[in-house]
Amino acid sequence: MDMFAAGLQAIAREARAFELGEARYYTVLVWSAILWQFYFLGSVGVIFCVHTLLTGIIIAAFIPVTEVLAVVFLHEKFSSEKAVALVLSLWGLASYSYGEYADAQATKKKAALSEAQAS
C-alpha cells in the first residue's frame, strides 16, 4: 500500500508543477488512459478477428507516424536518434510490404501455371 500512496503523491506533485495547471494535467492523464484502453482493445480485436501478424504490422506502421506527429504537434526536437529510428522503421515496413507483395505474385503465378497445366 505504501507504493500506491507514494505513486498518488507523485502524481499530485507532478500536477502542481505542470505548466498548464492542475486541471489540464488531470485532463491529459485521464484522456491518455482512455486512449490507451482504445488502443489495446483495438489491438486485441485485430488479434482475435484477423491475425496477430496484422497487429504487428499496424503497430510497426504507427512507429514512424508517432515520431512525425510528435515533432509536428508537440514541437519535439528531431534528433539523429529519431531520424535513424524513423529510417529503420520505414525500411522494415517497406521490406515486409515488398516481401508480402512478392509472395502474393509468386502464388498467383503458381496458381495460373497449375490452372494452365490442368486445362
C-alpha positions in Angstrom: 0.0 0.0 0.0 2.9 2.3 0.6 3.9 2.2 -3.0 0.4 3.0 -4.2 0.2 6.0 -1.8 3.6 7.2 -2.9 2.5 7.0 -6.5 -0.5 9.1 -5.8 1.6 11.6 -4.0 3.9 11.8 -7.0 1.0 12.4 -9.4 -0.3 15.2 -7.2 3.2 16.7 -7.1 3.6 16.5 -10.9 0.1 18.1 -11.3 1.1 21.1 -9.1 4.3 21.5 -11.1 2.6 21.2 -14.5 3.0 24.3 -16.6 -0.6 24.4 -17.9 -2.2 23.9 -14.5 -3.5 21.0 -12.4 -6.8 20.7 -14.3 -5.1 20.3 -17.6 -2.7 17.8 -16.1 -5.5 15.6 -14.9 -7.4 16.0 -18.2 -4.3 14.8 -20.1 -3.9 11.9 -17.6 -7.5 10.8 -18.0 -7.6 11.1 -21.8 -4.2 9.3 -22.1 -5.7 6.4 -20.1 -8.8 6.3 -22.2 -6.9 6.4 -25.5 -4.5 3.6 -24.4 -7.6 1.5 -23.5 -9.0 2.0 -27.0 -5.6 1.2 -28.5 -5.2 -2.1 -26.6 -8.8 -3.0 -27.2 -8.3 -2.4 -30.9 -5.1 -4.5 -30.9 -6.8 -7.4 -29.1 -9.7 -7.1 -31.5 -7.4 -7.3 -34.5 -5.6 -10.3 -33.0 -8.9 -12.2 -32.4 -10.7 -11.2 -35.6 -7.9 -11.2 -38.1 -4.4 -12.3 -37.2 -1.6 -11.4 -34.8 0.7 -10.6 -37.7 -1.6 -7.8 -38.8 -1.4 -6.3 -35.3 2.4 -6.4 -35.5 2.2 -4.6 -38.9 -0.2 -1.9 -37.6 2.0 -1.3 -34.6 5.1 -1.2 -36.8 3.4 1.3 -39.1 2.4 3.6 -36.3 6.0 4.0 -35.0 7.1 6.4 -37.8 3.7 8.1 -37.7 4.0 8.7 -34.0 7.5 10.2 -34.4 6.5 12.6 -37.1 3.3 13.7 -35.2 5.4 14.3 -32.1 7.7 16.6 -34.0 4.9 18.4 -35.8 2.4 18.9 -32.9 4.5 18.7 -29.8 7.4 20.6 -31.2 9.9 17.9 -30.1 13.5 18.1 -31.5 14.1 15.8 -34.4 17.4 14.3 -33.2 19.6 12.0 -35.1 18.3 9.1 -33.0 14.8 9.8 -34.1 16.0 10.1 -37.7 17.7 6.7 -37.5 14.6 5.1 -35.8 12.4 6.6 -38.5 14.5 5.4 -41.4 14.9 1.9 -39.9 11.2 1.5 -39.2 10.2 2.7 -42.6 12.8 0.4 -44.2 11.5 -2.5 -42.2 7.9 -1.7 -43.2 8.8 -1.4 -46.8 10.8 -4.6 -46.8 8.0 -6.5 -45.2 5.4 -5.0 -47.6 7.6 -5.8 -50.6 8.1 -9.4 -49.4 4.4 -9.9 -49.0 3.8 -8.5 -52.5 6.4 -10.7 -54.0 4.9 -13.8 -52.2 1.5 -12.9 -53.5 2.7 -12.5 -57.0 4.6 -15.9 -56.8 1.4 -17.6 -55.5 -0.7 -16.1 -58.4 1.9 -17.2 -60.9 1.9 -20.8 -59.5 -1.9 -20.9 -59.5 -2.1 -19.7 -63.1 0.6 -22.2 -64.1 -1.2 -25.1 -62.4 -4.5 -24.0 -63.9 -3.0 -23.8 -67.4 -1.5 -27.3 -67.0 -4.8 -28.7 -65.8 -6.6 -27.4 -68.9 
